[in-house]
């Protein structure tokens, strides 16, 4: 259901996914993966909907064997290409202004990317990595497992039920819900893919920071 203007959301801590939520890296990611799929003869239209929101290594473990490719060899290649190619990565509309307004100790990022890749992409989008960021290599199980969001809540010193998770992909939404957090989807171009009962907004221009109320961050939908 779409979050309606005038509604407020309160949370002790805000946990943001990165790709598709704070930054738009689709052009780069899809270019690199489509090129590889074409080279090895995998159906790009099969791979694409299963690609976003999960760790790169987990994706490669799924797809490389289908093409008869060595998992580690493919990972080394695609990882290097994604780290080196950040041309076209931009912030999601509203991300820069919202993050600048938020108290620095009330938000962090929980991403499937590892630290090197996350920092490269955030820098390209003009976003400074926050303290206590959770990246893909520090968890045993990637999204849709809730482990990353449970760790994010722990690092923020908040119970998962008092956290607000921002996500765009189903794997991440499932991870946030599995952790017991409230989830707000960024779904400007795919609202029909948001699970029933999960609130969504078009992008981060829909939210305004409204201060701390009762020790909770308040966001207003505008």
TAPELIN-V437922 format. One record per pair of residues at least 6 apart in sequence whose C-alpha atoms are under 8 Angstrom apart, sorted by the first residue. I is the first residue (numbers start at 1). GAP is how many residues later the second one is. Records with the same first field share a line. If there is no record, write none. Layout:
I: GAP, GAP
This chain:
1: 195, 196, 197, 198, 199
2: 197, 198, 199
3: 196, 197, 198, 218
4: 217, 218
5: 215, 216, 217
6: 214, 215, 216
7: 213, 214
8: 210, 211, 212, 213
9: 209, 210, 211
10: 203, 206, 207, 208, 209
11: 151, 152, 153, 205, 206, 207
12: 94, 146, 150, 151, 152, 203, 204, 205
13: 93, 94, 140, 143, 145, 149, 150, 151, 203, 204
14: 92, 93, 94, 149, 150, 151, 152
15: 92, 93, 94, 95, 134, 137, 138, 148, 149, 150, 151
16: 6, 91, 92, 93, 94, 95, 149, 150, 151
17: 92, 93, 94, 148, 149, 150, 151, 155
18: 91, 92, 93, 100
19: 6, 7, 34, 92
20: 6, 72, 147, 148, 149, 166
21: 71, 145, 146, 147, 165, 182
22: 69, 70, 73
23: 66, 67, 68, 69, 72, 98, 99, 102
24: 65, 66, 67, 68
25: 61, 63, 64, 65, 96
26: 63
27: 61, 62
28: 54, 57, 58, 59, 60, 61
29: 53
30: 18
32: 46, 49, 50
33: 45
34: 10
37: 6, 7
38: 6
40: 27
41: 26
42: 24, 25
47: 16
50: 9
51: 8
52: 117, 119
53: 59, 90, 115, 116, 117, 118, 119
54: 58, 88, 89, 90, 117, 118
55: 57, 58, 81, 87, 88
56: 19, 23, 56, 57
57: 18
58: 84
60: 11, 14, 15
61: 10
64: 6, 7, 10
65: 6
82: 35
83: 33, 34, 37, 38
86: 34, 35, 38
87: 37
89: 32, 35, 36
90: 34, 35
91: 34, 35, 36
92: 111, 112
93: 110, 111, 112
94: 109, 110, 111, 112
95: 109, 110
96: 30, 31
98: 106, 107, 109, 110, 111
101: 108
102: 107
104: 26
105: 51
106: 50, 111
107: 23, 49
108: 22, 23, 24, 25, 26, 44, 48
109: 20, 21, 23, 24, 25, 43
110: 23, 24, 25, 38, 39, 42
111: 7, 23, 24, 25, 37
112: 23, 24, 30, 31
113: 22, 23, 24
114: 21, 22, 23
115: 20, 21, 22
118: 17
119: 10
122: 6, 7
132: 20, 23, 24
133: 19
134: 14, 17, 18
135: 13
136: 6, 12
139: 8, 9
140: 7
141: 6, 7
142: 6
143: 28, 29, 31, 32
144: 26, 27, 28, 29, 30, 31
145: 29, 30, 33
146: 28, 29, 30, 31, 32, 33
147: 28, 32
148: 27
149: 11, 26, 27, 30
150: 10, 29
153: 6, 7, 10
154: 6
160: 19, 20, 21
161: 18, 19, 20, 21
162: 19, 20
163: 18, 19
164: 17, 18, 19, 20
165: 11, 16, 17, 18, 19
166: 17, 18, 19, 20
167: 6, 16, 17, 18, 19
168: 17, 18, 19
170: 23, 24, 25
173: 10, 12
176: 6, 7
177: 6
183: 15, 16
184: 14, 15, 16, 17
185: 9, 13, 14, 15, 16
186: 14, 15, 16, 17, 18
187: 7, 13, 14, 15, 16
188: 13, 14, 15
189: 13
191: 9
194: 6
205: 17
206: 15, 16
207: 12, 13, 14, 15
208: 11, 12, 13, 14
209: 8, 9, 10, 11
210: 7, 8, 9, 10
211: 6, 7, 8
212: 6
